[in-house]
Amino acid sequence: MSVQHVFESSTRPDTRSAVRELLLERGALTAVEIGRELGLTAAGVRRHLDHLVETGEVESTRTRPAGTRGRPAKAFRVTAMGRSSAQHGYDHLAVEALSALRRIGGTAAVADFARQRVRSIIGHVRPAEGADDVERAATDIAAALTDSGYAASIEEAGAGLQICQHHCPVWNVASRFPELCEAEQEVVSEIVGTHVQRLSTIAGGNCACTTNIPTGMVTAGDLAATIPAAAGADASVPTPERTVR
C-alpha cells in the first residue's frame, strides 16, 4: 500500500493531525510543500487544510521562498488554538518539575536551569568576532535552533537582523515559566556580542518568537514593523527571509 493511499484513506483525522504536526515542526509551509513531505496530492492537502482553517487550528499567510523575489506564495501556519490541540504529553510533568525546583531553590534555580538548557542547544555556536561576524553567528544560532525543533530563520529587519522561531517545543511550559524565554535571549546576546531585544513569543500568544539583533541604527518604528501579529489576527506579508534548513 502506498504512502499516498494510506494518507488519503479513511484515517482523515490522523492525516489532519500529521499536517498540523508538520506545520508545528517546520513553521509556515505551502500546500505543495506539505504534500511533498506527507505523500499527499495537492487536492488532498487542500481538503485537510480547509478543515483545519475552518476549525481555527491553522491560518493562511503569505511567504516568499528563500532566495526569490517573486510574488509571495500562500502558506499555512498553526494558530494558538492549533498548538493547544497538539499533544504535549510531557508538559504537565515539566511544569510540576519546574514548580518543585522553584519551591526548593527559588526563581534563581529556575533561571539557572533555563540557561543551562539553552546553552545545551546553542552554546556550541562560535561567538561573533566583531560587527562583521554578527550575521554568521545569528545564522548559526538559527540553524542550531532548527535542529532542536524550533523551525528558525533569519530575516532582515530594518537596520538589523531578526531570528524568527516559527515553532517552540516548550511554549506551553514557557507560558508558565518566562525564565525559559529570558535565558534564551540572554545566551543569544552573549553569542552575537550585542544587546538583543525579544519582540514576541509564541508563549505570549504570537505566531512566532522573534529576537531583534541590531546591526546599525534602529528606530522604534523599525522594531514595531517587525513584531508578528498575535495568532488569529489577519496575516500580512512577512519580510523576505533566508530560511535555515
Secondary structure, DSSP 8 states (H G I E B T S, - for coil): --HHHHHTSS-HHHHHHHHHHHHHHH-SB-HHHHHHHHT--HHHHHHHHHHHHHTTSEEEEEE--TT--S--EEEEEE-HHHHHHS--TTHHHHHHHHHHHHHHHHHHHHHHHHHHHHHHHHTTS----SGGGHHHHHHHHHHHHHHTT--EEEEEETTEEEEEES--TTHHHHTT-THHHHHHHHHHHHHHTS--EEEE-TTTTBSSEEEEEESS---HHHHHTTS--BTTS-------EEE--
